[in-house]
């Protein structure tokens, strides 16, 4: 009777097979991740389109007003920035979430508030402010809703991990936010149209004073009012906003809108609000429109004549409502993003974006294409953030 033996793999052969598998994984995994991220970006963009369409429908039905239960001025109050921590998306969804979503105001509400599902929420410091909206959070997206996002796009942020100063006393910890496909909260910026009609480039105070007409820290602080307010979304990049959304992003330190900046010796240092104002105004402004001080010109193409880039000011916003996703990296205009590396001013005490770099380089040369023709850039498009607008 013949005997047949099965030949086993040698150690060298096993190592060769393992090496091939490891090589294939190294080649395929980045491609798979890239495809996955592309799919999530497409899903987010589709959702942003649905949101802006819903906001447009609301505006058409309400005399061209943008959605938002509380006004942009109220959302920009210092007490919202320092105490309440209500986000602009939460405010917008009070109008878009359905006819039964908001059940009344605190002043006239007799049933129990701040239960499991019925909460009072507002941008005001006092949790029992009579103007607070009473909301049944279980009815978001119910009858009459302009925007009813899929459950995967709705998330209640943890006030101790995802955001800063969200008051649990007024139900803020229970109020849902709309998130992107990456699980990170969307920012909404709504123009305060009661603030001014246009930007005055000759305002006393120089460049900073002009930018403060476009963006201010709060609506009731020195220099206010403005078109947009950091306070309306400060909850997602202010103090203690160190693990925001599913990305766990440290917006406080690594977002260009955050309140800190990398320190010279490591760690982080306070960032001046005026630097954040320059950056946000640059991001929210339409790159197609600018204003110059009286007597200034852009200058010629072939030299650095004319106005310096720092004195080319934003004239119009991208839209009266702007919605923003942090994108793949999870950071709102992240300082690790290529857009920051290309465009930011981080020397000589500066830490900001400048609107004028849509028109001129850091060396004050006009932006040109390969044929030497003048072009206008869009600094915001150099970031991986996704933006939707309505006018």
KOLPAPA-338295 format. One record per residue (C-alpha): residue in three letters; x, y, z. Coordinates in steps of 0.05 Angstrom, whole numbers, padded with zeros to 5 digits, always signed. Example, Ala and Ser with C-alpha at 12.3 -4.5 7.8 and 13.67 -1.06 7.14 Angstrom:
REM KOLPAPA-338295
ALA+00246-00090+00156/SER+00273-00021+00143/
END
This chain:
REM KOLPAPA-338295
UNK+00000+00000+00000/UNK+00030+00066-00022/UNK+00037+00125+00025/UNK+00026+00197+00002/UNK+00050+00254+00046/UNK+00024+00326+00040/UNK+00079+00377+00033/UNK+00074+00434+00083/UNK+00092+00507+00071/UNK+00161+00525+00091/UNK+00172+00585+00137/UNK+00200+00626+00079/UNK+00138+00612+00037/UNK+00092+00632+00094/UNK+00130+00697+00102/UNK+00125+00711+00028/UNK+00049+00700+00029/UNK+00042+00745+00091/UNK+00084+00799+00057/UNK+00041+00796-00006/UNK-00023+00803+00036/UNK+00006+00861+00075/UNK+00027+00895+00010/UNK-00043+00886-00020/UNK-00074+00915+00043/UNK-00028+00975+00041/UNK-00048+00987-00031/UNK-00123+00974-00024/UNK-00140+01005+00044/UNK-00124+01077+00025/UNK-00165+01068-00039/UNK-00223+01039+00002/UNK-00219+01096+00052/UNK-00217+01146-00004/UNK-00279+01116-00036/UNK-00314+01114+00032/UNK-00298+01187+00045/UNK-00321+01206-00025/UNK-00387+01172-00012/UNK-00395+01208+00054/UNK-00379+01275+00022/UNK-00431+01261-00032/UNK-00482+01242+00021/UNK-00467+01305+00060/UNK-00472+01349-00002/UNK-00539+01318-00019/UNK-00564+01332+00051/UNK-00538+01404+00049/UNK-00576+01414-00016/UNK-00639+01387+00016/UNK-00628+01434+00075/UNK-00618+01496+00032/UNK-00679+01478-00010/UNK-00720+01472+00053/UNK-00694+01539+00078/UNK-00711+01571+00012/UNK-00782+01543+00015/UNK-00790+01571+00085/UNK-00764+01638+00062/UNK-00813+01639+00003/UNK-00871+01625+00050/UNK-00850+01677+00102/UNK-00838+01741+00063/UNK-00765+01725+00046/UNK-00746+01717+00120/UNK-00692+01666+00135/UNK-00711+01609+00182/UNK-00694+01617+00256/UNK-00742+01622+00315/UNK-00696+01672+00349/UNK-00667+01730+00308/UNK-00594+01731+00287/UNK-00585+01788+00336/UNK-00612+01746+00394/UNK-00569+01686+00373/UNK-00509+01732+00373/UNK-00519+01757+00445/UNK-00461+01752+00493/UNK-00504+01712+00541/UNK-00511+01658+00487/UNK-00436+01658+00477/UNK-00420+01656+00551/UNK-00477+01618+00582/UNK-00532+01587+00539/UNK-00492+01554+00484/UNK-00549+01548+00435/UNK-00526+01534+00363/UNK-00553+01568+00301/UNK-00574+01501+00272/UNK-00617+01486+00333/UNK-00649+01554+00324/UNK-00663+01544+00249/UNK-00693+01475+00262/UNK-00744+01506+00309/UNK-00774+01537+00246/UNK-00760+01479+00198/UNK-00776+01421+00244/UNK-00852+01420+00238/UNK-00914+01454+00263/UNK-00916+01412+00327/UNK-00842+01416+00343/UNK-00848+01482+00381/UNK-00908+01477+00428/UNK-00906+01546+00458/UNK-00864+01595+00498/UNK-00842+01587+00570/UNK-00883+01646+00594/UNK-00949+01615+00575/UNK-00932+01541+00585/UNK-00967+01507+00643/UNK-00945+01434+00635/UNK-00880+01405+00659/UNK-00819+01431+00622/UNK-00749+01399+00621/UNK-00778+01329+00624/UNK-00750+01272+00581/UNK-00778+01302+00516/UNK-00807+01371+00531/UNK-00753+01423+00540/UNK-00746+01499+00541/UNK-00690+01527+00499/UNK-00665+01597+00482/UNK-00601+01638+00472/UNK-00616+01674+00537/UNK-00578+01663+00603/UNK-00640+01652+00646/UNK-00665+01581+00636/UNK-00736+01603+00652/UNK-00735+01665+00608/UNK-00807+01677+00587/UNK-00785+01682+00514/UNK-00755+01612+00513/UNK-00785+01563+00463/UNK-00817+01501+00492/UNK-00801+01442+00447/UNK-00823+01370+00442/UNK-00759+01339+00415/UNK-00795+01275+00395/UNK-00835+01314+00343/UNK-00776+01341+00303/UNK-00791+01327+00230/UNK-00865+01317+00243/UNK-00926+01346+00209/UNK-00912+01409+00168/UNK-00836+01401+00171/UNK-00797+01438+00117/UNK-00737+01394+00133/UNK-00741+01324+00162/UNK-00671+01294+00161/UNK-00660+01220+00165/UNK-00644+01196+00236/UNK-00571+01186+00216/UNK-00565+01261+00207/UNK-00593+01278+00275/UNK-00552+01276+00338/UNK-00557+01303+00409/UNK-00490+01331+00428/UNK-00460+01315+00496/UNK-00451+01381+00533/UNK-00389+01356+00568/UNK-00354+01329+00506/UNK-00382+01357+00441/UNK-00394+01430+00458/UNK-00382+01484+00508/UNK-00426+01518+00559/UNK-00489+01482+00537/UNK-00537+01494+00594/UNK-00568+01430+00620/UNK-00615+01472+00662/UNK-00653+01497+00601/UNK-00655+01431+00563/UNK-00596+01448+00519/UNK-00566+01379+00532/UNK-00628+01347+00501/UNK-00636+01390+00439/UNK-00617+01353+00375/UNK-00570+01381+00323/UNK-00565+01363+00249/UNK-00500+01329+00232/UNK-00464+01311+00168/UNK-00449+01241+00143/UNK-00385+01242+00186/UNK-00427+01252+00249/UNK-00404+01324+00261/UNK-00452+01381+00274/UNK-00468+01429+00218/UNK-00457+01503+00228/UNK-00508+01553+00202/UNK-00492+01627+00193/UNK-00553+01672+00184/UNK-00543+01745+00164/UNK-00568+01799+00212/UNK-00601+01843+00159/UNK-00621+01895+00211/UNK-00547+01911+00222/UNK-00528+01952+00161/UNK-00541+01958+00087/UNK-00469+01956+00062/UNK-00396+01955+00084/UNK-00362+02023+00095/UNK-00289+02015+00075/UNK-00271+02084+00103/UNK-00294+02069+00173/UNK-00252+02097+00230/UNK-00206+02044+00259/UNK-00175+02016+00196/UNK-00180+01945+00170/UNK-00203+01915+00235/UNK-00262+01963+00239/UNK-00283+01945+00168/UNK-00280+01870+00183/UNK-00321+01881+00246/UNK-00378+01907+00203/UNK-00380+01838+00170/UNK-00368+01794+00232/UNK-00369+01809+00306/UNK-00358+01767+00367/UNK-00427+01783+00395/UNK-00486+01827+00375/UNK-00487+01868+00439/UNK-00412+01878+00448/UNK-00368+01937+00430/UNK-00368+01950+00355/UNK-00433+01912+00342/UNK-00478+01902+00305/UNK-00451+01864+00245/UNK-00477+01816+00192/UNK-00453+01752+00227/UNK-00434+01734+00299/UNK-00385+01684+00326/UNK-00430+01676+00387/UNK-00483+01641+00345/UNK-00439+01579+00339/UNK-00388+01590+00394/UNK-00413+01527+00429/UNK-00376+01485+00377/UNK-00308+01520+00377/UNK-00304+01557+00443/UNK-00277+01538+00511/UNK-00278+01463+00525/UNK-00300+01444+00454/UNK-00246+01392+00452/UNK-00281+01330+00426/UNK-00336+01353+00378/UNK-00378+01303+00340/UNK-00361+01233+00319/UNK-00292+01257+00296/UNK-00276+01279+00367/UNK-00245+01341+00338/UNK-00210+01391+00384/UNK-00242+01452+00352/UNK-00219+01497+00409/UNK-00147+01488+00389/UNK-00144+01464+00317/UNK-00201+01500+00282/UNK-00184+01568+00251/UNK-00247+01592+00286/UNK-00226+01563+00354/UNK-00207+01606+00413/UNK-00135+01581+00418/UNK-00074+01579+00374/UNK-00010+01537+00376/UNK+00039+01568+00426/UNK+00111+01584+00410/UNK+00138+01533+00460/UNK+00086+01480+00448/UNK+00016+01478+00477/UNK-00035+01531+00460/UNK-00046+01605+00473/UNK-00106+01651+00470/UNK-00126+01674+00400/UNK-00149+01746+00392/UNK-00222+01752+00372/UNK-00204+01800+00316/UNK-00163+01746+00283/UNK-00222+01698+00285/UNK-00265+01755+00257/UNK-00218+01764+00197/UNK-00218+01689+00184/UNK-00294+01679+00189/UNK-00308+01741+00147/UNK-00261+01714+00093/UNK-00296+01647+00094/UNK-00367+01674+00092/UNK-00355+01729+00041/UNK-00369+01722-00033/UNK-00301+01726-00067/UNK-00333+01761-00126/UNK-00346+01827-00091/UNK-00297+01873-00055/UNK-00293+01945-00031/UNK-00233+01990-00025/UNK-00219+02053+00013/UNK-00232+02118-00024/UNK-00179+02131-00078/UNK-00150+02060-00076/UNK-00144+02013-00137/UNK-00125+01940-00145/UNK-00064+01961-00186/UNK-00030+01932-00247/UNK-00019+01859-00263/UNK+00056+01862-00272/UNK+00077+01894-00207/UNK+00056+01902-00135/UNK+00024+01971-00145/UNK-00044+01990-00118/UNK-00076+01972-00053/UNK-00043+01918-00009/UNK-00082+01854-00001/UNK-00096+01870+00072/UNK-00138+01930+00051/UNK-00182+01893+00001/UNK-00246+01882+00041/UNK-00306+01835+00033/UNK-00368+01870+00007/UNK-00422+01816+00006/UNK-00435+01749+00040/UNK-00440+01685+00000/UNK-00513+01684+00020/UNK-00562+01707+00073/UNK-00558+01637+00101/UNK-00495+01594+00097/UNK-00491+01522+00121/UNK-00424+01490+00134/UNK-00398+01419+00143/UNK-00329+01408+00172/UNK-00315+01357+00118/UNK-00270+01296+00120/UNK-00220+01322+00171/UNK-00275+01341+00221/UNK-00250+01412+00232/UNK-00284+01477+00214/UNK-00231+01508+00170/UNK-00179+01465+00204/UNK-00109+01491+00214/UNK-00081+01425+00190/UNK-00119+01431+00125/UNK-00084+01448+00060/UNK-00126+01510+00053/UNK-00096+01538+00117/UNK-00026+01519+00098/UNK-00032+01555+00031/UNK-00069+01618+00052/UNK-00060+01632+00126/UNK-00018+01689+00155/UNK+00017+01660+00216/UNK+00078+01704+00223/UNK+00092+01769+00257/UNK+00037+01759+00308/UNK-00016+01743+00256/UNK-00058+01680+00256/UNK-00114+01691+00206/UNK-00141+01688+00136/UNK-00146+01752+00096/UNK-00201+01765+00044/UNK-00153+01804-00001/UNK-00114+01740-00017/UNK-00172+01722-00063/UNK-00143+01777-00108/UNK-00070+01784-00090/UNK-00015+01738-00065/UNK+00019+01748+00002/UNK+00072+01788-00037/UNK+00017+01835-00063/UNK+00020+01809-00134/UNK-00046+01803-00172/UNK-00072+01732-00178/UNK-00065+01709-00250/UNK-00077+01646-00290/UNK-00026+01610-00334/UNK-00039+01660-00390/UNK-00024+01719-00344/UNK-00097+01741-00340/UNK-00124+01768-00274/UNK-00166+01718-00235/UNK-00205+01716-00170/UNK-00192+01658-00122/UNK-00237+01628-00069/UNK-00199+01615-00005/UNK-00256+01575+00025/UNK-00254+01525-00032/UNK-00182+01507-00014/UNK-00209+01474+00050/UNK-00245+01407+00053/UNK-00305+01439+00086/UNK-00371+01435+00048/UNK-00414+01498+00042/UNK-00485+01511+00019/UNK-00518+01578+00012/UNK-00585+01612-00002/UNK-00597+01685-00019/
END
